[in-house]
């Protein structure tokens, strides 16, 4: 490890507003050099080969980029084939992984040209669980660059209506499922990126309770917002995949120590006639919402009454302002994560040292090639850090505790909340958040008004197709108490049966 000169230490101190005289600069340089000897000692030790560095199912090739004729919706970045166990609950089912999920030996781009060439040396925990359950992974799917708004590998076309995009960063996994190219899509969700494309493409998407499914081995944005969940064509398949993926892995500190996995498939047969569903008024009256979309969701929800479900209404005024909290948490968190090259100090879990090293080198060489959304996050975050410390991020997180309590209060008298997943139709094909659009519309996404709040509050949320408006699908979103995914699956299955009649 290279040692700094006295001039380097003095310059660094000056940049950090620390005043040193010549004698102090010499002394600090000596101490810093000696301290770096300790770092060098740690760096020289062999990398532990505990999970997830250890992995099975090694029969895998580097994969290839499909042609346009093979990939008419531009859903894929890399096609490959990794076969899992011969028997298991997912035997015979194929999987598309969002390309921020580590699959050892297969390039991971995180949707960015900056990351091209990075090949993980490990499998994410969910990859191990999918393969052990008998699934076959058939490729890495397209996504927004660093999950943040710019599709560097091209826009994903909506299989249900080619005039529209699928929208948001799990778009490739969603399109692959909707087009029947895979049975299971894996997406990550920091503000709605599983549920929104699920709604736009007419598939089922689950953002589980925070920590239910381990995030180990997956690139994120802010550790307090990161969720990973399945995209499927039916509620039953979503429940089955959740049962496979859920549970502690001992490497992700976001997971409660007393976490237990429930029988989510069995919940599909649960009687819903004793359940109460509360219509969230703010979720239907969101600014920018389209009346034909919200009316279609309201009509679908009313059909649950035919199953004996009690429908009532509830108001959570903070819901309308949750987007502001999400902007602060996501932008500051993502910006600081980039500033530290993907490293989150204090995170008491497993670190992918190979990824951190690669990101560090890639950003040093190509930071100017980052998309506008990422550059924007870095600039905002660093300005705030230098001028206000972390106080605004901390205040937003404290307000999030109030938001979480408000939803808990609303759920005290209801088994679930319901609202449109997205109160508007999908964006036109080819639209994305570039610098010019940010100048016109600001930093947020209007589509996330109902999804972002539950990334902050950590409640589980399930999007289920419920209607079609102007030849595009519409989804209803159920939200339940923490770790009450069984209620979501029971209600989702009931709505699915009603809308299929």
Secondary structure, 3 states (H helix, E strand, C coil): CCCCCHHHHHHHHHHCCCCCCHHHHHHHHHHHHHHHHHHHHHHHCCCCCCCCCCCCCCCCCCCECCCCCCCCCCCEEEEEEEECCCCCCCCCCEEEEECCECCCCCECCCCCHHHCCCECCCCCHHHHHHHHCCCEEEEEECCCHHHCCCCCCCCCECCCCCCEECCCCCHHHHHHHHCCCCCEEEEEECCCCCHHHHHHHCCEEEECCCCCECCCCECCCCCCCCEEEEEECCHHHHHHHHHHHEECCCCCCCCCCCCCCCCCCHHHHCCCCCCEEEEEHHHHCCCCCCHHHHHHHHHHHHHHHHHCCEEEEECCHHHHHHHHHHHHHHHHHHHHHHHCCCCCCCCCCCCCHHHHHHHHHHHHHHHHHCCHHHHHHHHHHHHHHHHHCCHHHHHHHHHHHHHHHHHHHHHCCCCEEEEECCCCCCCECCCCCCHHHHHHHCCCCHHHHHCHHHHHHCCCEEEEEEEEECCEEEEEEEECCCCCHHHHHHHHHHHHHHHHC
